[in-house]
Amino acid sequence: MSTMTQAPQAIRIIKPHISLNVSDIQQSIEFYSKMFQTQPVKIREGYVKFDLQVPSLNLALNQNSLGAPGATSLTWAFRSSAVQMSPI
């Protein structure tokens, strides 16, 4: 009796996501708009999202009035039927 085995599928990273704390959201919008030559796709009070194509990146900016700028999260979106996610 023969058994068929599937070759492992490659994981395809779709787009990384970086979330940054910033002290001045308006100044950050101006800076990143100039740097990436594009406007944000979403603006809410204290939150901005850039959906960049080049480089392929979702960049979120979060207003942090406590003066602690820096990265708050770094994640990757990927597509693969071989990967299963479970809560930690």
C-alpha positions as CSV (number, residue, x, y, z in Angstrom):
1,M,0.0,0.0,0.0
2,S,1.4,3.4,-1.0
3,T,0.9,6.6,0.9
4,M,1.1,10.0,-0.6
5,T,2.9,12.7,1.2
6,Q,2.6,16.4,0.5
7,A,5.6,18.5,0.0
8,P,5.9,21.3,2.6
9,Q,4.5,24.6,1.4
10,A,6.6,27.7,1.6
11,I,5.3,30.5,3.8
12,R,4.8,33.7,1.9
13,I,5.1,36.8,3.9
14,I,2.5,39.3,2.8
15,K,3.4,42.4,4.7
16,P,5.2,43.3,7.9
17,H,3.4,45.5,10.4
18,I,5.3,48.0,12.6
19,S,3.6,50.0,15.3
20,L,5.5,53.0,16.7
21,N,4.8,55.3,19.6
22,V,5.3,58.9,18.7
23,S,5.2,62.1,20.9
24,D,3.7,64.4,18.2
25,I,1.3,62.6,15.8
26,Q,0.9,65.6,13.4
27,Q,4.7,66.1,13.1
28,S,5.1,62.3,12.5
29,I,2.4,62.4,9.8
30,E,4.3,65.1,8.0
31,F,7.6,63.3,8.4
32,Y,6.5,59.9,7.2
33,S,4.3,61.3,4.4
34,K,7.4,63.1,3.0
35,M,9.7,60.1,3.6
36,F,7.4,57.6,1.9
37,Q,5.9,60.1,-0.5
38,T,2.3,59.0,0.3
39,Q,-0.5,60.0,2.7
40,P,-1.9,57.8,5.5
41,V,-4.8,55.5,4.7
42,K,-6.4,55.8,8.1
43,I,-6.3,58.7,10.6
44,R,-8.1,58.6,14.0
45,E,-7.5,60.6,17.1
46,G,-4.0,59.5,18.3
47,Y,-3.6,56.9,15.5
48,V,-2.4,56.9,11.9
49,K,-1.8,54.0,9.5
50,F,0.3,54.0,6.3
51,D,-0.2,51.1,4.0
52,L,3.0,51.2,1.9
53,Q,3.6,49.3,-1.3
54,V,7.4,50.1,-1.6
55,P,8.6,49.0,0.8
56,S,5.8,46.5,1.5
57,L,4.9,47.6,5.0
58,N,2.0,48.5,7.3
59,L,3.2,51.4,9.5
60,A,1.0,52.4,12.4
61,L,1.8,55.5,14.6
62,N,0.3,55.8,18.0
63,Q,0.3,59.1,20.0
64,N,2.0,58.6,23.3
65,S,1.9,61.6,25.5
66,L,4.0,59.9,28.2
67,G,7.1,60.5,26.2
68,A,8.1,57.0,25.5
69,P,8.7,56.9,21.7
70,G,9.7,53.6,20.1
71,A,8.4,50.4,18.6
72,T,5.4,48.8,20.3
73,S,4.9,45.9,18.0
74,L,6.4,44.2,15.0
75,T,4.4,41.5,13.3
76,W,4.2,39.7,9.9
77,A,1.2,38.8,7.9
78,F,1.7,35.6,6.0
79,R,-0.2,33.2,3.8
80,S,0.2,29.5,4.0
81,S,-2.2,26.6,4.4
82,A,0.6,24.8,6.1
83,V,0.7,27.2,9.1
84,Q,-1.7,27.0,11.9
85,M,-1.9,29.7,14.6
86,S,-3.0,29.1,18.1
87,P,-3.4,31.5,21.0
88,I,-0.5,31.7,23.4
